[in-house]
Amino acid sequence: MKYFKFLIAVCFVGMLFSCGGDDDICESGEGTPRMKVAFKSQQTGKLRILDTLYVAVDYGAGKVQLGKLAAIDSRLIPLRVDDSPYTDVYFRLRLNGPESKVRVNYTTKSTYVSPGCGVKKYYENLSSALVTPNPVLNLEAGQNQIENEDKTNLYLVF
């Protein structure tokens, strides 16, 4: 019985020290970057803040609502991580208002990061097309590659 208690104690201490380290989670910005979208006014051509914005994205199995944000000057949008050459993004200013469809075309490049993060995708040669206008009236290109989330990749003109 004495050895059994010792064996249980050794197993418990071993489990405490065998827990994973920092590479189990991908939390230091090593994941696939998102596309940064900002907004401009058609009259002035200057950056503007939107009262509300609803965003939905088609990741290949139908539209997924990303939700509503209020009083924003930019939005980060995750793109598809499969081998599709495009992602369809939908924008609305009101809950039941008209919806604009923007198709974002790109090529991808993959890089292995770590066992916890897996593979990170980079997006290159970004180009966008306004498929359905209203409320978005026009598009302006920003940086045409996504390596991090610092630079704006697309401007929506309202």
C-alpha positions as CSV (number, residue, x, y, z in Angstrom):
1,M,0.0,0.0,0.0
2,K,2.9,2.3,0.8
3,Y,4.3,1.8,-2.7
4,F,0.9,2.4,-4.3
5,K,0.6,5.8,-2.7
6,F,4.2,6.7,-3.8
7,L,3.4,5.6,-7.3
8,I,0.2,7.7,-7.4
9,A,2.1,10.8,-6.0
10,V,4.9,10.3,-8.7
11,C,2.3,10.1,-11.5
12,F,0.5,13.2,-10.2
13,V,3.7,15.2,-10.0
14,G,4.7,13.9,-13.5
15,M,1.4,15.1,-14.9
16,L,1.9,18.6,-13.5
17,F,5.3,19.0,-15.1
18,S,4.3,17.4,-18.5
19,C,1.7,20.1,-19.3
20,G,2.3,21.8,-22.6
21,G,4.4,25.0,-23.1
22,D,3.8,28.2,-25.0
23,D,3.8,26.5,-28.4
24,D,0.4,24.8,-27.6
25,I,-1.5,28.0,-28.4
26,C,-1.2,30.4,-31.2
27,E,-1.7,33.8,-29.5
28,S,1.3,36.0,-30.4
29,G,0.0,37.1,-33.8
30,E,1.4,34.0,-35.6
31,G,-2.0,33.0,-37.1
32,T,-3.3,33.8,-40.6
33,P,-3.7,37.6,-40.9
34,R,-7.1,39.2,-41.7
35,M,-7.9,41.7,-44.4
36,K,-8.2,45.3,-43.2
37,V,-11.0,47.3,-44.7
38,A,-11.4,51.1,-44.2
39,F,-14.1,53.5,-45.3
40,K,-14.2,56.7,-47.4
41,S,-16.7,59.3,-48.3
42,Q,-17.6,59.7,-52.0
43,Q,-18.1,63.5,-51.7
44,T,-14.8,64.3,-50.0
45,G,-12.6,61.3,-50.7
46,K,-11.5,61.3,-47.0
47,L,-11.6,58.5,-44.5
48,R,-14.9,58.4,-42.5
49,I,-16.4,56.7,-39.5
50,L,-19.5,54.5,-40.1
51,D,-22.3,54.6,-37.6
52,T,-23.0,50.8,-38.0
53,L,-21.7,48.1,-40.2
54,Y,-22.9,44.5,-40.7
55,V,-20.5,42.1,-42.3
56,A,-21.1,38.6,-43.6
57,V,-18.6,36.3,-45.4
58,D,-19.1,33.2,-47.6
59,Y,-16.5,30.7,-46.5
60,G,-17.7,28.1,-49.0
61,A,-20.7,26.7,-47.1
62,G,-23.0,29.7,-47.2
63,K,-22.9,33.2,-45.6
64,V,-21.6,33.5,-42.0
65,Q,-22.6,36.7,-40.2
66,L,-19.6,38.4,-38.5
67,G,-21.9,40.7,-36.6
68,K,-22.5,44.4,-36.2
69,L,-20.0,47.0,-35.1
70,A,-20.8,50.6,-34.3
71,A,-18.8,53.8,-34.8
72,I,-15.9,52.2,-36.6
73,D,-13.2,53.5,-38.9
74,S,-11.9,50.1,-40.1
75,R,-12.8,46.4,-39.8
76,L,-10.6,43.2,-39.9
77,I,-12.2,40.4,-41.9
78,P,-10.9,36.8,-42.1
79,L,-10.6,35.4,-45.6
80,R,-11.0,31.8,-46.7
81,V,-8.1,29.5,-45.7
82,D,-8.9,26.7,-48.2
83,D,-7.5,26.7,-51.7
84,S,-10.2,28.9,-53.1
85,P,-8.9,31.9,-55.2
86,Y,-11.5,34.3,-53.8
87,T,-13.8,35.2,-50.9
88,D,-17.2,36.9,-51.1
89,V,-17.8,39.5,-48.5
90,Y,-21.2,41.2,-47.9
91,F,-21.6,44.7,-46.3
92,R,-24.8,46.4,-44.9
93,L,-25.2,49.6,-43.1
94,R,-28.6,48.6,-41.5
95,L,-29.9,45.3,-40.2
96,N,-32.6,45.0,-42.9
97,G,-31.0,47.4,-45.4
98,P,-29.5,46.7,-48.9
99,E,-26.4,44.6,-49.1
100,S,-23.3,45.0,-51.2
101,K,-21.3,42.0,-52.4
102,V,-17.6,42.4,-52.9
103,R,-15.5,39.6,-54.3
104,V,-11.9,39.6,-53.1
105,N,-9.5,37.6,-55.4
106,Y,-6.0,36.6,-54.4
107,T,-3.3,34.0,-54.5
108,T,-2.1,32.3,-51.3
109,K,1.2,31.2,-49.9
110,S,1.5,28.9,-46.9
111,T,4.2,28.8,-44.2
112,Y,4.6,26.3,-41.4
113,V,4.7,28.2,-38.0
114,S,4.7,25.7,-35.1
115,P,2.9,22.6,-33.9
116,G,0.4,24.7,-32.0
117,C,-0.3,27.2,-34.8
118,G,0.1,24.9,-37.8
119,V,0.3,26.6,-41.2
120,K,0.0,30.3,-41.7
121,K,-1.5,31.6,-45.0
122,Y,-0.3,34.8,-46.7
123,Y,-2.5,36.5,-49.3
124,E,-0.9,38.1,-52.4
125,N,-2.1,39.9,-55.5
126,L,-5.3,41.1,-53.9
127,S,-7.9,42.5,-56.3
128,S,-11.5,43.3,-55.5
129,A,-14.6,43.7,-57.6
130,L,-17.9,45.3,-56.5
131,V,-20.5,42.7,-57.7
132,T,-23.6,44.3,-56.1
133,P,-23.5,48.1,-55.4
134,N,-25.6,49.9,-52.8
135,P,-24.7,50.8,-50.1
136,V,-21.1,50.5,-51.2
137,L,-20.7,52.8,-54.2
138,N,-17.1,52.1,-55.2
139,L,-13.9,50.3,-54.2
140,E,-10.3,51.6,-53.9
141,A,-7.4,49.3,-53.6
142,G,-4.9,49.5,-50.7
143,Q,-2.0,47.3,-50.1
144,N,-2.2,44.3,-52.4
145,Q,-0.8,41.7,-50.0
146,I,-1.7,40.6,-46.5
147,E,1.3,39.7,-44.4
148,N,0.0,41.3,-41.2
149,E,-3.0,43.4,-40.1
150,D,-1.3,46.8,-39.9
151,K,-2.0,48.2,-43.4
152,T,-5.4,48.8,-45.1
153,N,-6.0,46.4,-48.0
154,L,-9.3,47.8,-49.3
155,Y,-11.3,51.0,-49.0
156,L,-15.1,51.0,-49.4
157,V,-16.5,54.2,-50.7
158,F,-19.9,55.2,-49.3
